[in-house]
Amino acid sequence: MVIQLANASSHDQELDERGLNFMLSVIKGIEPRDQLESILAAQMAAVHVASMTFARRLGSVGNIPQQDSAERAFNKLTRTCLSGKIFLDCGAFRCRHLTDWRS
């Protein structure tokens, strides 16, 4: 998992050590209880970093298409992170039960 996080935090094939350490601290702070929660915590950390990248881009766009693109990406990423938080808060069994109606 550390290698995957390192890949997610790399820029132009260079490891972003501060970014990797941040993601690891997020995972540690979530205090996952099992492998599934560890994976979800890692995804939440990576999604958070990506959403902050798009938030920064949104603040410095040069035209409307760039603004629309950054806004859509930021919106989708923050919703994804919120879904992970809800899943962790309600517990795996209960969330699976709540989403069974989609099957």
Phi and psi in degrees as a GROMACS rama.xvg file:
@    title "Ramachandran Plot"
@    xaxis  label "Phi"
@    yaxis  label "Psi"
@TYPE xy
-63.5886  -38.6462  VAL-2
-64.2549  -41.2696  ILE-3
-64.0169  -41.719  GLN-4
-65.6363  -38.5619  LEU-5
-62.0887  -42.2869  ALA-6
-62.7803  -39.627  ASN-7
-68.3143  -27.0585  ALA-8
-98.1691  4.62798  SER-9
-80.5797  148.387  SER-10
-126.664  118.512  HIS-11
53.0536  48.3356  ASP-12
67.6806  8.20622  GLN-13
-108.592  132.282  GLU-14
-68.0543  130.219  LEU-15
-94.8205  93.7229  ASP-16
-61.4495  -40.7838  GLU-17
-64.3027  -40.6439  ARG-18
-64.2464  -42.2303  GLY-19
-63.688  -45.3294  LEU-20
-62.611  -36.8091  ASN-21
-62.5397  -47.4984  PHE-22
-62.2414  -40.2986  MET-23
-63.9412  -37.0789  LEU-24
-69.264  -33.6008  SER-25
-63.5561  -46.1184  VAL-26
-61.1409  -44.6533  ILE-27
-61.7716  -40.6616  LYS-28
-66.6132  -30.3653  GLY-29
-70.702  -24.879  ILE-30
56.1749  62.3418  GLU-31
-62.1318  143.35  PRO-32
-95.3192  -15.6612  ARG-33
-154.749  -176.816  ASP-34
-64.7064  -39.587  GLN-35
-61.9724  -44.7314  LEU-36
-67.0344  -32.438  GLU-37
-64.878  -43.6119  SER-38
-63.7078  -44.7715  ILE-39
-63.9312  -40.3172  LEU-40
-63.8625  -39.8935  ALA-41
-64.4726  -42.318  ALA-42
-63.0734  -42.1647  GLN-43
-62.3844  -40.1061  MET-44
-64.8561  -45.0603  ALA-45
-65.8544  -40.833  ALA-46
-65.5492  -37.799  VAL-47
-62.7839  -45.5804  HIS-48
-61.2247  -43.9178  VAL-49
-64.462  -39.9599  ALA-50
-66.4061  -35.0871  SER-51
-69.1131  -32.214  MET-52
-61.6024  -45.7173  THR-53
-72.2254  -28.895  PHE-54
-64.5817  -41.1444  ALA-55
-64.3119  -43.4673  ARG-56
-63.5753  -37.8536  ARG-57
-61.3015  -33.5903  LEU-58
-76.5647  -9.02378  GLY-59
-133.881  31.8582  SER-60
-74.1459  155.176  VAL-61
-104.821  -15.2942  GLY-62
-154.904  172.057  ASN-63
-63.9398  -44.8704  ILE-64
-58.6742  -39.4873  PRO-65
-65.4828  -39.5625  GLN-66
-63.5457  -45.6937  GLN-67
-62.1743  -41.9233  ASP-68
-64.4359  -47.6788  SER-69
-64.9484  -38.8029  ALA-70
-65.4765  -43.12  GLU-71
-63.64  -44.8498  ARG-72
-63.5193  -46.1993  ALA-73
-59.8892  -44.8014  PHE-74
-61.3581  -47.307  ASN-75
-64.1832  -42.3087  LYS-76
-65.4651  -42.8378  LEU-77
-68.5032  -33.7738  THR-78
-65.6561  -39.6611  ARG-79
-62.1741  -43.5175  THR-80
-64.7525  -40.1627  CYS-81
-63.8153  -39.7881  LEU-82
-60.9232  -40.2376  SER-83
-63.7327  -40.1128  GLY-84
-63.0451  -43.9416  LYS-85
-61.5045  -43.2935  ILE-86
-60.4642  -44.9839  PHE-87
-65.8288  -38.2993  LEU-88
-68.5347  -37.9735  ASP-89
-93.7369  -11.8928  CYS-90
90.6821  147.358  GLY-91
-60.66  -46.6091  ALA-92
-63.2266  -47.2293  PHE-93
-63.9462  -41.4128  ARG-94
-66.0249  -39.6415  CYS-95
-61.7305  -40.0187  ARG-96
-62.9417  -42.4405  HIS-97
-67.7349  -26.9032  LEU-98
-100.338  2.93001  THR-99
-60.9919  -26.7009  ASP-100
-64.3196  -19.686  TRP-101
-74.7874  -22.8485  ARG-102
